[in-house]
């Protein structure tokens, strides 16, 4: 549900603004009361909050069950959504109005109290807030009254109670004819049977997998196996409920063991009985469909099992990998999906009384089996439905229908929906949003988190970064089996949703999120009631996005493709005028050469992706997007400059540029004002004041990777010091680039000057990767060789004047070292190995590459213990190299040597 994006009114205002005076006032005890008194709308603000949260709580409680309602519920829901977006827009409007006022009227000597008072009075006059809040309050109260009456009717019909309490996981009875799980069964039986030495008397084995994958079935196969039956004196099966109930669990264990009803309700009495049943016995307990992620609840339950004898086992089936960790599993078995052939076998078991009859339906049946996406629950449901279908036409109709259109008693989504209903409200919102992606879409976590952040789904908690909170959100969903990791050929980890999980996301967001395929005749958006829209295009022709009707609810517009469209794409300027409430806009890969200046109408925009477009420049009007958090410009190889007033984008957190092929000449004036920037792929130094390296001084939030280009423009050592690289403690990777000096400019004085500049670009001690390119000095800085530094990778390239290598042998964590294109290097001698007292040089080095060393002749052997971990050794294009140390020659079987005709190797 999308009502309440951004949390409380106070949180929304303080979250959206970065101006300290306003934030200070809002966060003070009674801050909102003070503003309310000035506006004269304190009561209205409080009423709005109370009603807002009351409805949100009801929605959170009923979410999921409402999918089964229609008629009046659908109309009510639609009205509520419209109002929630109106409220959200009003809050954004207030925030942005005040922030704009701050930036336009800020003064160093201004009185903060008068400053805030002026802002509030300005907002009162220009936004007519009391009237708008009052009208919104009336609508919310009216909807609340309707909700109460509708809930009363539904409660009388019994729908709400059944939705919350019933379990759909046992829709299908256990069958002896289990398909495709023989290996799973044998592995689990082996885990149960083999000797292990747990800390206590019993060990826990978890079976983890998404809903409908067959966890209960596999556990039952193991539970009934003859080898298991003979190995345990007592076997107990407990079907867990979504809400943890210790009394219920204990009574179930007692009743299962005694085959008699247990009427006890006192915990002590139950514990005495259970102790008598387990004491001295080796037991097997199955806790089927365990949901609780509360460690205290497991500790209490765990304590009951200490009475059994050594070698007892507990099998926990769960959808959540987090649960498997909480129950301290000694082994975790993750169930994988079935093959299409196995699904077809399951369908045939249910659909036909005689297997001979299946031959007539083989072709369409195999296609239906693919629709199961490897879930046995779906295969069984479809098989049961098809049992009553006797013609090819009926089977083809079943193939074309959506799975959620199955009869209620066979609807697999009721089982899958349990996982969704068990999510907290903020995770439900994040999961439902993912339905805007195409099926099988692979994404990176960081990218998804930026989208969630832009939509306001991530709620601030103390001083934690929103990005870190978003990563926690994702991990919670991943551990609950909503996402799975992809097999990727790149070094980046990507994820996607299982097809049926994606279908479930579409189901829970069907009135919010929409897909569309691009056609040149369409105008956008296609759906007047859409909140989030993704546009799929093939990238075979330039895209021309035309505008249609206004949509004040649309928050997301994503253009998505696996390939880049040809040049010539266009965006109708009217499109931005019609979609003024957008928060996320992705126009990547559209073949755009320019962006309409009407982009400034998107004043609520938080995320803008223009990557992989042949765009030449960005409109200056873009600098009015004061809410913008993320700007992505990857592979915009023709872009030569950024907007001049980009320093106005003070909420910008991520600026994603390319390092290679970047044509930007310098950063905009006073770029250093963007002190909240966390991602900055490249900083290009300019010649003029206000464009220098000193602009980095206060940008200490930078993290990840940073490339500093045009360092040859830095002639003042003080400017290098003011870059303050040592304070950027969250950087993992630093690339320092000089350009080749023109003839006549590479004097000894200039080389000495650049050596001093290099010495003052000292990064923090925990930096992992360092790349030095085209350094035009002669001397290495001392900090490069300090033994306490955490470097894991160093690459030296194009060091034209250096005739020696730095003392890197004493770096304890260095794993990768690459040297290329150093024309003055003739000998590698003692200095390379360092001066430390350590007997082992390069103790962690695993990969070493020498490339393009045209003058290198000798490599002197100075130590008997060098590079003990080396497993990759490459020498390429070193035509004059004669000798290598014996230790390196011993590595020839794992080395790669090419174009080194003078190299003399030992026999």
N, C-alpha and C positions, 0 to 999 in steps of 0.2 A: 504494500500500500504506500502511496506516495504522499500522503498527508503528513505534514510536520517535518519536511526536509530541513535539516539544520538545527533541530532541537528547540530549546527555549528561546524566547525573544531576546533575552540578554545574551545568550550564547551566540545567536546569529549575528547580532550587531558587533560584539567584540571579536568574533571570528572573521568577519568580512573586512574589518577595518584594521589598519596598522598604525593609525595616528594615536600617539600615546595619551594625549590629553583626553580625547573622547573615551578611549579604552579605560583609562584610569577612572574616569567618572562613572562609567557603566559598571565596572567591577567593584567599586566601593560598596559597602553595605548601604542599602537604600538608594543606590545610584539611579535605578530606574524610577524609584519613587520621586527623586528630585526632578528627573526629566518629566515625569508624569505631572507633577505639580506645575511645572512651567507650562506644559502644553494644556493642562486642565483636563487630561484624559487618563489619569492614573487608574480610576475604577474600570474604565473601558479596557485598558491594557490587561489588568488582572482578570477580568471576566473572560477576555479573549483567550488568555492563557489557560484558565481552568477548563473552559469548554473544549478548547483545542486538545488538551491532554486527555480529557475524559473520552472524547471520541477516538483518539489514537489508541488508548488502552483497550477500548471495546473492539476496535478493528484488529489489533494485534491478537486479542483473544480468539476472535471468530475467524481469523484468516485461515483459509483452507476450506473450512466448512461452507463458506459463502460460494465456493465454486459449484456447489450443488443446488444453489438457489437460482431463481429466475424471476421474471415479472417485476414486481414492485422493488425487490432487492436490487435488480439490475439498474433500474431508474434511480433509486436512492444512491447507489454506489457512484453512478455517473455524475450526479449532482454534487456529491461530496468531493469527488476528485476535482471537478471544476473549481469548487470553492477553495480547496486546498491549494491549488495552483494560483488562484487569485491572492490568497494569503501569503504564499511564498513570494509572489511577485511584489507584493506590497512591502514585505520585509526587505527584499533586495533593493527596492526603489528607495526606501528610507536610508539604508546603509550607503548606497552609492551617492545619494544626494548629499549626505553629510560628509562623505569622504571627498567628494568633489569640492564642497565648500571649504574643507580643511586645506586641500592642496592649493586652492585659489586665493585663500585669505590668510594663509599661515604667515606668521611674523615671529622672528626670534624673540623680540622684546614684548610681544603681546601678552596681556594678562590671560592665563589659561581659563579662569572662570568666565571672564567676559567673552572669550573666544567660543567656549562651548555654549554659553547662553545665546550668542549671536547665531550659532549654527542651528540650535533648536528652534529659535524664533523664525529663522529663515525657512526651516522645514515646515513649521506650523502654517506659515503663510502660503508657501508655494505648493505643498502637497495636500492641503486640506485634510490633515490626518484625522482629527476627531470625527469628522463625518464618515470617512472611509472605514475607520475601525468600528464605528457604531453600526454601519450597514452590514459589515462582515459578521459582527457579533449576532445580529438578528438572524442572519441566514444560518449561522452555526447552531443557534438555539433551536431554530425550526427543524433543522435536520436531526438534532439530538432527540427532539420529541418524536419525530418519525421513527428514528431508530428504536426507541423504547417500545413503541407500539408494534413495530415489525418483529422485534425480538420476542415480545410477549406471544405473538401469534406463532412464531416458529417454535418456541418452547412448548407451547400447547401441542404442537404437531410432533414434538419429540425429535426434531431434526438436529438442534444444536447439541443436545446431550449425546445423541448417537454419533455425531461427527467427532466430538471430543474424546469419547471413551472407547468406541469400538476399535478393534484391531483388525486390519485387513490382511495381516501377514499369514493367516491360516485359512485363506479362502479355498485352498486346494489341499486335499488330503494327501498323505504320504503314499507314494506308489512304490511297489517293489521293482518296477521296470525303470530304474534310474539310468539315464543315458549320459555318457561323457564324463562321469565323475569317478571312474575306477582308480585313476592315479591319485586323485585327491584323497580318496578313502585310504589307500595303502600308505600314503605318506603320513596321514594322521594316526592311523593304527600303529605305525612304526614309532611315531613320536610318543604315543601313549605307553607303548610297551617297553621302550628302551629305558635302561636305568639312567636316572639323573640325580643330581644332588642339590635340590633346592635348599634355600635357607631354612624352611620349615619342613613340615611333614607332607606337604602337597605342592604341586606345581600347576601353573595355569597355562593352557594352550588356547590361543585366540584364533577364531576363523573370521576373517574380515572381508567384506565385499559390499557392493551397493545393493539396495533393495531389489529383490526378485532374482538374484543371481544363484540362489540355491544353498544358502548357508545352513538353514534348518535341515534341508534334505541330506546334505553331506554329514552333518552332525548326527542325524538319525541313522544313517548307514554305519557310521563308526560305532554308535551306541549299541546297535543290534548285532554287531559282528561277533561271531562265536569266540574268537580269540580274546576280545575285550570282555565278553560276558564271563568267561572262565577266570579272568584275571582279577576281578573285583568282587568283593563280598556284598557290596551294596551299590546299586545304581539308581540315580535320582535325576529326574528331568523337571526343570522349572521354566515355564514360559514367563518371561519378565514383562512388566508393563512399562509404558513410556515414563510414567512418574514412579520414582523409586518408592517402594513400600516394604519396609523390612518385615513387618508383621505378616504381610501377605506371602512373602518369600519363605519365611520360616514355616508358616502353616502349609504351604504347598509342598515343602520338603517332607514334612511329617506325614501329610496325607498320601503322598506318593509312596512313601516307605511302608506305611501301615495299611494302606487301602481303606482307611476309615476317616470320616470327617473329623476335623479338629475344631473344637469350639472355643479354644483358648484365645485370649487376646492380650494377655499380660506377657511382656517380653521375657521376664524372668522365668515364668512357667514354661514358655515356649522353648527357652534355651535349655532348661533341665531336660525336657522331653527329647530335644534334638541331640543333646549330649549323650543320652542313653542310646539313641539310634546309631550314632557315629562312633562312639567310643571303642577303640581297639579294632575298628574295621577299616579295611582298605576300600575306599569308596571312589566312584566316578560320578561327578555332578555336572550336568549340562545346564548352564544359564543361557537360555535361548533368547536372542534379541535384546541384548543388554544395551540400555540407552544412557544411563547416568554417567556424567563426566565430573561428578563430585567425588574427590578423593576421600573425604571424610566418610561418605556413605559406603564406599568400598572397604575402608578400614574397619567399619563396624561389621559389615557382612563377612569380611575376611576372618575376623576373630572367631566366628562360629565354627570354622572348619578345623580348628587346631586339635579337636578331639579325635579325629581320625588317625589311622596308623600311617606310617611312612610309606610313600609310593602312591598315595591318593592323587587323583587328577581332577582338575576342573576344566571343562571346555566352555569357553565364552564365545557366542556368536554375536557379532556386532557390525554395524555399518560404519563405525568410526574407528580409525586408527588411533585416535586419542584415547579411546576406551581401552584398547589393547595395551597402551602404555600405563594407564592408571591402574589396571588390574595386575600390573607387573608380570606380564606374560614371559614365560621361559622360551616360548616359541610362538611365532605368528605365521599363520597360513593364509595367504591372500588368494581368494577364489578368482579365477579368470573367467571370461565369457566362454560360452560353448561355440563350437563351429556351426556353420549353417547346416551341415549334414546332420549334426546331432539335433538341432532344432527341428529339422524336418522329421526325424524319427519320433520326437516327442509329439509333434502335430499329428502324425499318423496314428500314434497310440490312442490319442483322444478322438480323432475324427472318424476312424474306421473300425468297424467290428471285425473286419477281415482285411488283412494286409494286401490281399490280391486286388481289392477294390481301389487301392491307392494309385495303381498304375495309370488310370485314366486321368488323374489329377496331378501327375508328377510335375509337369512343366510349370503350371501356375503355383503348385504347392511349394516348389523350390523357391520361387520368387517371394512367396509369403514367408517362408522360413528366413529369408534375408531380412525381412522386415522386423524379425524378432531381435536383431542386433545382439544375438548371443545370450539373451536372458531366458532361462527355462520357464520362468513364470509367464512370460508373454507367449511362449510356444504352447504351453498348456492351455492358456486362456483362449488363444486362437483355435487350437484344436477342438476345444469344447464347443465353441461357437460354430465351427465348420462341421461338427457332427450332425447338425440339423440342416446343412446345406447339401443339396443333392445334384446341383447342376454346375456346369463350368461357369455360367454367367454369374451365379451367386458367389462362387469362389473368387472370380475376378472383381466383383463388387467389394468383397472383403479385403482384397489386395489394395484397392484404391481408397478405402475409408481410412480415416484417422483412428489411431488406437483409442483415443479418448471417447470415440463414439460407440465403443463396445457396450453391451448391456451392463447395467449396474452390478449384477452379481458376478460379472467376469471382467470388470474394469481394472486393469493392472495399475492404472495411475492412482487408485485408492491406496495401494501398497506403497508405491513410490512417494506419494504425497505425505506419508508419515514422516519421512526424512525432512521434507520441507516444513511441515507443521511443527517439528521439534526445534527448528531454528529460532533463535531470537529475532526480533523484528528487524534489526539493522542488517542482519545477514540475509533475511528473506528478500529485502529490497535489493541488496547487492547481487544475489543470485538471479532474481527475476530480470534484472537489467541485462544479464548476459544473453538473453534470448535475442537481442538485436544482432548478435553475430550469426553468420551462416553456420549450418551444420558442418561439423568437422573443422571449424576454424581454429587455427593454432595461434596462441597469443602468449606474450611474455607477461609475467606477473606485474612488473613495474608499470607497463603500459595500461593494464586493466586498473590498477590502483589510481593512476592519474585520472582516468575517466570517472571512477567512483568519487574521487575527491572533487572533481569539477561539478558533479551533480549534487554535492552536499550530502552524500550518503555516509561519510565518515565523520563521526562525532568527536569533537576535541575532548581529550582526557588529560588534564593537567598540562605539563610542558612537553608531552610526547609529540613527535612529529606526526602529522596526518599521514604521511607516506608510510611510516612504521606501523601505525595503527591499521592502515589499509592492508599491509602485508600480513598482519595478524588475522585480519578478516579472511583473507584468501586462505591462509593456512588452516583456519578453522573449517572452511568449506572443503578444502582438499582432504583433510583428515576424515571428514564425514563422507567422502566418496562422491562429492559433486563434480570434482575435476579429476583428470588423470594426466600423468606425465606422458609426453609424446616421445617417440624415438626420433631424435633430431640429428641431422648430419652436421649441423653447425655447433659452435661451442656455447650457444645460448640455450638455456632450458626453456622449453615451451610446454604449454598445457592445452587441453581441450576438454569438452564435455562428451560423455557417452551420448549416443544419438537419442536414447530415450530420456536421459536427464535433460537434454536440450529440448525435447518435446515437452517435458514437464515445465521447463522454464517458459516456453511459449504458452502453455496452458495457463499458468498463474499470472502471466502478464499480457493476456490476449487483448485486453482493452487499452493497453498502454503502449506496447512495443509493436512496431510493424516493419515488415520487409517489403521492398519493392525492387523490381528489376528495371534498369534504366532502358528507356526508349526515347528516341529523339523527339517524339511527338508529345511526351508527357510534360506537364507542369508540376511543380513541387511546392509544398508537400501534397501527396495524393490523398491523405486521410486527414479530414478536418479535426478529428478527435485524437490524433496521435500525439503522444508525449515524447517518444523516442523512435526515430526512423533511421533505418540503414538502407542505403541504395547500392545495389549490386550491379557492377558493370564489368564487361569483358576486357576493356582496355584496348579494343581493336579500332576505335574511332574516337576523335576528339569529343568530349562531352560538352553539351550546351545546356546548362541548367536554367530553365525558364521558371518564372514565378507564377503562382496561381493565387488562391485565396489566402487571407491572413490566417495565421494560427498562433494564438497567444499562449498555447499550452506546450508547443513543441520545445523541448529542452535539448534534444540531441539530433544532429543530422550528420550521418557518417556515409561517405562515399567509399566503397570497398571494392578492391580488385586485386588479383594476383599478378597483374601485369600493368605496365605504364601506358597510358593512352598517348596517341600521337599529339604533337603540338597543335594548338588551335582551339583548345577548350575555352569555354566562355561561361561566365556567371552573370545572369541578369541582375543588375543593381537593385531592381525591385524585390528580389528574393530576400535580401537582408532587411528591407523595410517591412516585409510581411512576417518575418521570423525574429522579431526583436527580443524575444525572451530566451533565445538559445544560450545554452551554457557550454555545449560541446559542438564543435564544427570541424569536420574532417573533410578537406578537399584535396587530399593527396592523390597523386597519380592521374590527374584529370587532364593534363596537357595544357595547364593554364600559363599564359605569358604575363598576365596582369590580374590584379585583384581590385574589384570596384571600390571606390573611395567610400561608398555607403556602408562599408564594414564597420564604421564607427557607430552605426545604429544598434549594433549588438552589444550594448553597454553592460549586459550581464555575463558576457562570454568569459569562461574560465579556461577553456582548452581550444587551441587552434592548431591544426595540422595542415601544413602546406607542402609537405615533403614530396620530393620527386616530381616537381613541376619546373618547367623551363622559365620560371618567373624572373624578370629582370630587376624589378624593384618592388618595394612594398609602399602602399600609400601612407602619407604622413598622418592621415586621419586615424590610422591604427593606434596611434599613441594616446587616443582617448579611451581605449579599452582598459580602464583602470582596474577592473576586476580580474584581468587575465593572469592565470597562474602558469600555464604551459604553452610554449610556442615551439613548434617542431618545424625545422627547415632542413631536414636531411636530404642530401642529393639535389639540392637546388643549385646546381653547378654554375648557372648564369647570374646568380644574384651577386651584385657588386657592392651594395651598401644597404645598411639597415636604416630605418627611419631616424631622422635627426633627433627627435625628442623622445626617443625610446626610454630615456631615464625617467619619464613620467609613469612608466608601468611598474610602480613600486610594489605591487603584489606578485610580480613575476617570480616564480620559483624554479622554473626549468626552461632553459633555452638550448635546444638541441640542434647543433650545427655539425657539419662535416669537417673533419680535419684535412682529408685529402681532397684535392680538386677545388678547394674553397677559393673564390675570387674576391672575397671581401678585402678591402684595402686597409680598413681600420674600424675600431669600434666607435659607436656614436659618442658625441660629446657628453662628458660627465657620466659615463656608463657606471662608474663606481657608486652611484646613488642606489643601484639595485642591490642593496646589501642583503636582501632575503634570498638571492639567487642561490640555488643548490646545485643545479646542473648547468654547466657551461663547458661545452665540448672544446671550444677554442676561444682564445682571447688574442686579437690581432692588434699589435702595437702600432700606433700612428706617430708621425713626426711632430705634430702640433700639440700645444698645451691642451690638456683636457682629454687627450687620446692616448696618453702614455701608460707605462706599466704601473705607475703609482696609483692608477684607478683601482687596482686590485686590493688596495690597502685594507679596506673595511669589509671586503667580501669574504668573511671567514666562515660562512655557511656552506661554501663550495664543498662538494664531495664527489666521489667517483673518480672521473678522469678529467684532466685539464691539459690542453696544449697551448703554450704561449708562443706566438709566432712573431717574427721580425725583431728579435732581441738585439740585432745589430743597431737598431735605432736608439737603444739605451746607452747614452754616453755618460750619464751622471750616476756615479755609484750610489748616491743617496736615493735616487729614484728606485734602483734595484732593491735597496733595503726597505723602502716604503711599500713595496709589493707585499711584504709581510708573509711570505710563503710559509714560514715556520709556524704561523698561527692557523693555517688551514689544515687542521688535524684530521679532517675526514676525507682528505684526498688519498686515493689508493694508487693512482697512476699519474705521473707528471711527464710531459713531453716538452722539452725546451728546444726551440728551433731558431737557428740563425739562417739568414740567406747568404749565399756566397758574396763576398765583398768584390766590388769591381776593381780592376787593376788601378793602382794608384792610391787606393783607399786602405790597402792592407799593410800599413806601415807598422814598424815595431811598436810605436806608441799606441796605435789603435789595438794591436794584439794584447798589449799589457792592460789597456783599458777594459777590453772585453773579458780578460781573465779576472779582473776585479769585480766586474759585473756578475760573472758566473759565481764567484765566491760568495756574493751577497744574495744569490737566489737559493739559499739553503732551505730545503723543505723540512718538514717535521720528521722526527726520527722513525716513525712507523710506516713511512711511505713504502709501498711494495714494488712498484715498477717505475723505472726511470729510463727515459729515452733522450739521448743528446744527439742533435742533428746539426751538422755544419758549423759546429763551434769554431770560431775563428781566433781563439786564443791559443796559447802554448802550454800554460800551466794548468793542472787540475786543482780544484779546490780541495782543501784538507777534508772537508766533511764527506766527500765522496768515498773515502776509504776508512771512515771511522768504524771500528769493529762492533760497536753497539747498535749500528743501524739495522733496520729490518728489511733491507732490499732483498727481494726474491728474484728480480729480473732486471738486467741492465743491458741496454743496447747503445753502442757508440757507432755513429754513422757519419761519414764525411768530415772527419776531424782533420782538416787539411794541413795544419801546422804542428800537430803533436807528433813527437818522435819517440814517445814512450807510452806505456799503458799505466793506468792508475793501479795502486796497490789494492787489488780486490781479493787476494787470496785469504785475507783475514776476515772477510764478511761471513758470518756463521750461517746465514739463511739463504745465501745466493744459490738459486737453482738453475737459472738460465742466463747465459752471457753470449751476446752477439757482437762481433766487431766487423765493420765493413767500410771499405773505401777510406783508408788512412795512408796516403801516399808517402808520408815521411817516416813511417815506422819500418825500421830495418831489423832491429833485434828485439826479441822478447827476453828480458833478463830477470834479475833478482827482484827488482822493485815491484814487478807484477804480482809476486807471491806474498808481499807484505812483510812488515817488520815485527809482527806480534810473536809472542813466545810459543804459540800453538805449533805442535809438531805436524798437524794435519792441515794442509792448505786446500782451500776450496772444499770444505768438509761436506757441503750439501749440494754441490754443483751436479746437475743431471744432464744438461744440454749445453754444448759449446759449439759455436759456429764462427769460422773465419771466412770472409768473403771479400774479394776485390782488393787484396793487399798486394799491390803491384811491386813494391820495393822490399817486402819482407824476405829476409834471407835465412836467418838463424833463429832457432828457439832453444834457449839454453836450459839444460836440465839442472835444477838447483835443489831438489828435494826428493826424498825417497817415498814420501807419503803425500800424493797429490790427487785430488779429485777422485776419492774412493767410490762415489755414487754415480759417476758419469756413465750414461748409457746411450748418449747420442752425440756423435762427434762428426762435424762437417767442415771440410776445407774445400773452398771453391775459388778458382781464378787467383791463385797465388803463384805466378809463373817463375819467380826467382827463389822460392822457398827450397832450401837444401835439406835442413834437418828438423827433426821433431824429438822431443824428450822421449826416452825409452818407455816411460809410463803411458804416454799417449800412443806410441807405436803398438803397445800391447793391446790397445783397444781397436786395432784395425778391423777385426771381424765385425764390429758394430759401427764402423765409421763409413763416411761417404766422402771420398776424395775425388775431385775432378779438376782438370785443367791446371795441374801442378806438375809440369814436365821435369822440373829440376829436383824434385823431392827424392832423396836417397833413403830408402827404408832398410832396416836391418833384415838380414835373412831369417 
